[in-house]
Amino acid sequence: MYERNLSIEGAEVTYEDGVIRAKTGVNLRTFGDQITLLVQKADEETTSVHIQSKPAIPTTIVDYGKNIKNIEAITAYLKPHI
C-alpha cells in the first residue's frame, strides 16, 4: 500500500496496518512531537491520508507553528506522488 522508507530526521517511525506513527525528540523549539498518518483506501484509484501532528507533551500551550510546519512538510513530500 505504501513504501516503508519514509524518514523524518531524528524521529522514531513505526508502521501498523494503515497507520504510520513518528515521534520526534526534544530540540530547541519543542519537547518533541507525535505525528500520525492514517492511510485508507477510498476506492480503486484513491487513497485518503489524514495527517496529525501534536506536541508530545499534552499540556503544551504554544508550539510556535512547529506542528503546522510538520504537516506542511509531509504534504509537500506526498504531493509529487499523487
C-alpha positions as CSV (number, residue, x, y, z in Angstrom):
1,M,0.0,0.0,0.0
2,Y,2.8,2.5,0.9
3,E,6.5,2.4,0.9
4,R,8.2,1.9,4.3
5,N,11.0,4.3,3.6
6,L,9.5,7.4,5.0
7,S,12.2,9.1,7.0
8,I,11.8,12.0,9.4
9,E,15.1,13.3,10.7
10,G,15.6,12.4,14.3
11,A,12.3,10.6,14.6
12,E,11.4,7.1,15.6
13,V,8.9,5.8,12.9
14,T,6.6,2.8,13.3
15,Y,4.2,1.1,10.9
16,E,0.9,-0.6,11.6
17,D,-1.8,-1.6,9.2
18,G,-2.8,1.7,7.6
19,V,-1.1,3.8,10.4
20,I,2.3,5.5,10.3
21,R,3.5,7.0,13.6
22,A,6.5,9.1,14.2
23,K,7.9,10.6,17.5
24,T,10.4,13.4,17.3
25,G,12.9,14.1,20.1
26,V,13.5,17.2,22.1
27,N,15.2,20.1,20.4
28,L,15.5,23.9,20.9
29,R,11.9,24.5,19.6
30,T,10.0,21.7,21.2
31,F,9.9,18.9,23.7
32,G,9.0,16.5,20.8
33,D,6.1,15.9,18.5
34,Q,3.8,13.0,17.8
35,I,3.0,12.6,14.1
36,T,0.3,10.2,12.9
37,L,-0.6,9.4,9.3
38,L,-3.8,7.4,8.7
39,V,-3.7,5.8,5.3
40,Q,-7.0,4.4,3.9
41,K,-8.2,3.2,0.5
42,A,-11.1,5.3,-0.5
43,D,-11.8,3.5,-3.8
44,E,-9.9,1.6,-6.5
45,E,-8.0,4.8,-7.6
46,T,-7.9,6.9,-4.5
47,T,-6.1,6.7,-1.2
48,S,-7.0,9.0,1.7
49,V,-4.3,10.3,4.0
50,H,-5.1,12.0,7.3
51,I,-2.1,13.8,8.9
52,Q,-2.0,14.8,12.6
53,S,0.9,16.4,14.4
54,K,0.8,17.4,18.0
55,P,3.2,18.2,20.8
56,A,4.4,15.2,22.7
57,I,3.5,16.9,26.0
58,P,-0.3,17.4,26.1
59,T,0.0,20.5,28.3
60,T,1.9,22.5,25.7
61,I,0.1,25.7,25.1
62,V,2.2,27.3,22.3
63,D,4.2,25.3,19.7
64,Y,5.3,28.4,17.6
65,G,3.8,26.8,14.4
66,K,6.0,23.7,14.6
67,N,3.2,21.2,14.1
68,I,1.7,23.0,11.1
69,K,5.2,23.0,9.6
70,N,5.4,19.3,10.2
71,I,2.1,18.8,8.3
72,E,3.2,21.1,5.5
73,A,6.5,19.2,5.1
74,I,4.7,15.9,4.9
75,T,2.1,17.2,2.5
76,A,4.9,18.6,0.3
77,Y,6.6,15.2,0.4
78,L,3.4,13.4,-0.6
79,K,2.2,15.8,-3.3
80,P,4.5,14.6,-6.1
81,H,3.2,11.1,-5.6
82,I,-0.4,12.0,-6.1
